[in-house]
Amino acid sequence: MSFVDLLLDQELLHALAEHEFTQPTAIQQQAIPPLLEGNDLLASAPTGTGKTLAFVLPALQHILDSPRREPGTPKVLILSPTRELARQTYDQVEQLVANNHLKSCLIVGGVPFGMQKAMVAESIDVLVATPGRLLEIEEHMALDLSQVTVFVIDEADRMLDLGFIQAIHQTSDLLPLDRQTSMFSATLEGDKVQAFAHDLLADNAVQVAVEAPRHVAKKITQAVYQADNELHKEHLLKALLRQHEVKQAIVFVNSRKQVDTWLKVIRTLGIQCTGLHGDLRQSDRNQQIKDMRRGRTKVLVATDVMARGVDLPTLTHVINVHMPEKADSYVHRAGRTGRDGATGSVWSIVDAKEWPDLGRIERYIGTSIERQIFPGFSPKKEEPSLLKKPKAKKPKVSKADKAKAAKAKAKKLKSKTK
């Protein structure tokens, strides 16, 4: 199947060809036809499988099929859980509308409010936004959503994790009842996701799914390096980053403090690196992602704000120096490498405290991850899962309790002999 078979407008086909998109991925093949037919949709696919194009193309086709006679307010609203995901979606929209008359707009936090208020006052066809900033603009009476006929919720499971469910319901209440709503997610498992979909989608909504959401792509190799302590972790990370095969890497941690700590470690190697977390200004976050894409930065130390959606085509390695507490976050982190058919590697440096997290991840993905030892940095301790369990100590019994027990036993024997 090619994009031509999906009956898309010539303008969209030309734009796809310019960016070398020739054949739709599995999720695009399944999601685009029902969306073009006007159905509500609930879709699941792993990261890196082309979910963004799966909802952007039908949305743009909808606008082209119903051209307006004069400038106006948004016809398509796309919500993303984070600024980075919103920016990536916006960039993809911009690629596709570069040679036609359609206008898009990005509304996220970290950008001066007055500037965005002026932006939404202009004519907009496609509005990409994060929920919080969108409602903030709307509360100032600066946004008209009454003409929205296509509503897309991207990364629905992540929206729930970040507590955006109320904000999305508030946004939904601002939109016309007569609209198409679609939800895209890395996973559709769990009662919360299903209840969320039930509240927002039509009863006859189409549901599609591609691959198991717990699956790490086969083209991505995985390995675990056991560390005895933080100093051992540091030595292992330095040794791994010195490997010739590491062209570009994200080092994942779990907090802003850890970002700062490991940045200092990596900089001692003379490697061009930077750090990214949710507290940075939006302009700084955008610049750091641009520097990675342009090859100016070799290593990015980041929290899970970078675990979903952000596309770095030249990223060869993901290194978990701190394991995620949630098993599905491991899959999302892994999905940053091995994009668009390329190979990739995920290396995890795990100490005894994180071994339970590793166990949860292995149960989640349904396979054990290969253990490897880096020459010269072998762990001195046994693998935590192989340590013998200490024998349970017998409870101490006082002399008085022993005498009482002996007396009761004698009394019981005496009664039996009668």
N, C-alpha and C positions, 0 to 999 in steps of 0.2 A: 504493500500500500504506500502511496505517496500523498503529500498534502493536496495535490490536485484532486485526488479521489474524495476528499472531504468537502468538495464544492465551496471552497473559500474564494473570496473576491480576488481578482487579479492583483490589486494593490498589495494585499497581504501576501500573496504568493511571490511577488517580486521582492518584497522585503525579506521573506524567509530565504529566498535564493541568495540574496545579497550577503546574508549572514550564514550561508552554507547549511541551512536547515533543509534537508531534502526528504527525509522519511520520518513520519511521526512515531514517537515511542509508544509503548504499549498503553500507558495511561492516556496519552493523547488520542490514540485510536478508539479507546473505550469512552472517554469523557466528552470529546468534541461533538460527535453526532447527536447525543441526547440534549446537549446544551444548545446546539443550533436549532433543534426542534422546539426549544422553549421550555423544556422540562427542568424542574428542580433536580439537584444532584447532590449525592453524598459520595465522595470519592476518597479512596485510600491508596497511597503508593509510597514506597520508601523515598528518602531524600536522593536527589541526583537523577531522578527518572523523568524529569520534564514536566512536573506538575504546573509550573507557572504558565508555560505556553498553552497547557490544556484548558486553562480558564481565560487567559488573555485573548487568544484568537477568537473564540466564540463571542466574547464581549465586544471586540472591535467589529466583528462581522455584524453583530446586532445593530451597532451604530450606523454602519455603512448601509444596511438594509432599510433604515428609517432615518434618512438625513433630515436635519432640521433646516428651516428656511432662514433662521437668524440666530445669532449667538445666544447662548443660554447657560443654564446651570447643569451640573453633572448628570449624565445618563447612566454611567457605570460607577459604582463604588466598590473598591477593593480594600478590605481591612487586613492588615498584617500585625502579628504580635510584637515585633521589634522594629526599630529604626532600620537596621541592616537589611532585614527581609523586605521591608517596604521600599527601601532604596533600590534593591535588586529587581523587584517587580516593576517599579517605575522605569528603571533603565531598560527593561525588556519591552515595556510599552513604547518608550521613546524610540527604540530601534525600529519597531513596526510601523510607527506613524510618521517617521522622519520625512517621507516623501508624499504625504497627503495632508489634508486640511485639519485633521483631528488634533485636539489639544489635550494634554494631560497635565496633572498637577500632583505634587507630593506634599503631604502635610504630616509632619512628625515633630516630636519634642526636640529640644535642643537647638531650635532655630527661632530667631526673634519673632515674637507673636505678631507685631505690627506688620512685618514683611509678609507673613502668611495670610493675615487678614486681607491685605491688598491683593494677594495672589488669587484668593477664592472669589474676589469681587469681579474678576475677569471671566470671560467665557471659558468653560471647561467641559470636555466630553468625558474624560476618565479621571477620577479622583482616587489616588492611592493614599492610604492614611493608617496611622496607628490609632486605636480606639480612644485613648485618653486625650490626645491633642485635638482629635476631630470633635469630641464633645465640648472641649474647652472653647473652640472657635464657634461652635453652634450656640453655646450659652451666651455668647456676646452678640447674638443676632447677626452674625456675619456670614452665615452659610445657609443656603437653600437646597434641601435635598428632596424637594417635592417632585422632581422630574426623574429620579433614579428608577430605572426599570430592570437593571441587572445589579445584584448584590452578591459579592463574593467574600467568603470568610476563609482566608488561607491559614494553614497550620492550626486547625480548630483545637486539637489536643493541647497545643502549646498555649493557646488563648485561655483554656481552662486552668492550666498549671499556673499561669501568671495572674489569675483572678480577674479576667476581663469579661466574665459571663454577664454581669449586670450591665457593663458599659455596652456590650453588643446588643443586649435586649433594648437598652435605651435608644441605641442607634436604629434598630429595627423599627421601633415605634415612630421614628421620624420619617420613615420611608412610605411610599404608596403601598397599599395592600396588593395591588395588581402589579406584581414584579416577579422576576425570576431570582431564586436564591440558590446558591451552591456553596458547599462546604468541602474543603480539601484538607486532608490530614495525613500524617505519617502512619497513624494507627486509628482504627475505629473501635478498638477494644475498650471495654469498661462501660458501666451504666451511665456515667456522666456524659460521655460523648454521645451516646445514643439518645439520652434525654434532651441534650442540647439540640441535636438534629431534629428530634420530634417537635420541639417547640418552634423551630424556625422554618422547617421545610414543609412542603405540601405532603399530604398523605400518600400521594402517588409518585413521590420522588424516586428517581432512578438511583440505584446504588451500584458502584463499580469498585473493584479492588484489584491491585496488581501486586503480585508476589506477597510473601509473608512480611509483615512490618517488622518482625524480629530478625530479619535476615541481613547479614553483612555480605555485600557483594563478593562473589567468588574471585574477582580480579584484585581484591584487596587482601594482602597477606597480614596475618596477625601474630603477635608474639608477646610473651610475658617475660620480663626480667625481674627476678626476685631481688629485693634490696633488704639489707639487714637493718639499716637506719637512714636518717636524712643525709648523712655524709656519704654513705654508699650510693644513695640516689643521685647525689650531685656528681660523683665520679662516673656513674653509669650514663647520666644524661650527657655529660661532656664527651664521653667516648662515643656515644651514638651520634651526636651532632657532628663529630669529626669525620664520620663515614662519607666517602666520596659519593655514594648514591643519594645522599640527602641534598637535594637541590633547593628545596623550600619546605618548611615545616611549621605546623602550629603545635605549640606546647600547651596542653590544657591543664588548668588548675581549677580550684573551686572558690577562690575568693580574691578580692582586690589586693589584700596583703600578700597573698602568695604570688600574684603577678609581679609585684615589686621585688619580692625576694628572689624569684628565679630569673628575672631580668638581670639583676646584678651578677648572678652566677654565669649566665650565658655571655654577658659582655666581657667577662675575663678572658674569653676565647678569641676576642677580636672579631666576633661575628656581628653583622649588621642586624639588629633586632629591635623590636618595639613591643609595647604591651597594650592590651585592649580589654576594657571592662565597662560595665554599664554606667559608671559614674563619670566617664569622660564626656567632654562636650561633643556634640554631634559632628561638628566640623573636623575635630581631631580624629574621631572614629572613621569618618569618610576618607580622610587623607591617609590613614594607616592602611585601609583596605586598598586604596589606589596604589600605594607604594608596593604592596604585596603583588598586585596584579601586574605592575610594571617591572617587577623583579628587583626593585631597589632595596627591599627588605627580604632577608633570608629566613628569619625566624620571628614568628609572632607568638608571644605568650598571652593567653587569653582565658577568660572564663567561658561558661556555656553560652554567653551572648553570641559567640561565634559558632555554636554547635549546629545551627540549622540554617539552611537556605543560601548562605553566602557562597558564591561560586568563585573559587580561585583555581583556574584551569591548570596552573603550573605547580600546584601543591603536590609534593611527592609523599610526604610523611605526616602522620598525626602521632604525637607522642603524649601519652597520658602520664604526667609526673605525679598527678593526684587523681585517683579513680573517682568517677562520678558516683554519687550516692544512689541515683536512679538508673536502673539497668538500661532503659531505653535511651538515655542520654549517651551511653557508650556507642550505640548504633548511629545516633545522629552525629556524634563526633567523628566516627569512622567515615561517615558519608561526605566529609569535607575533602577527602582524597579519592582517587580513582574516578574522577568525573569524566563524563563524555567518552567512555570506552577506554580511558587510560588505566594503567595499573597504579597501585598505591600500597602503602604499608601503614599499619597501626601497631606501634610499640607501646607497651604499658609497663611502667616501672612501679612495682607493687611491694609494699612492706607488710609486716605482719598485721598492723592495725587495719589495713585495707583489704586483707584477704577475704573477709566475709563479703565485701562489695564485689570482688572478683567472682566469688561463688555465685552471687545473685545474677551477675552478668552472664556467666556461662550457662546457668539454668535458663535464662531468658532467651539467649540465642540458640540454645539447644545443642551446644557443642563445647568441648573444652578447647582452650586456647593453648597453642604450643608453648612450652617453657623453653627458653633459650638462656645460655650462659655466655656472657661476653668475655673473651679471653683476657685473663688478668684481673677480672673483677667478679670472681665466683663468690656466691654468698657463703658465709661461714656457718649459717644456721640452716637447719632442715626446713623444707617447705612446711609452712604452718599446718596444712591439711594432713601432713604425715606425722606430726608430733603425737606421741602417745598421750592419751588422756590420763590425768592423774587419778590414782585410785581414790575412791571416796573414803574419807576417814570415818571410823566408827564413832558414834557419839559417846562422850564420856558419861559414865554412870557413877553416881556417888555411893559411898559405903552404905548409907541409910537406905537408898533405893535397892541396892543389891540384897540387903537383909530383908527388906519388905518383900522382894520378889521370891526369895528363898522360902520365906514363911508361907506365902500364898501357894507356892508349888507343893510344899509339904502338906498343907491343908487339903489341897486337891487330891493328892495321892491317898491321903487318909480316908477321904470320903468315898473313893473308888473301892477301897478294900472292905468297906462295911457291907 
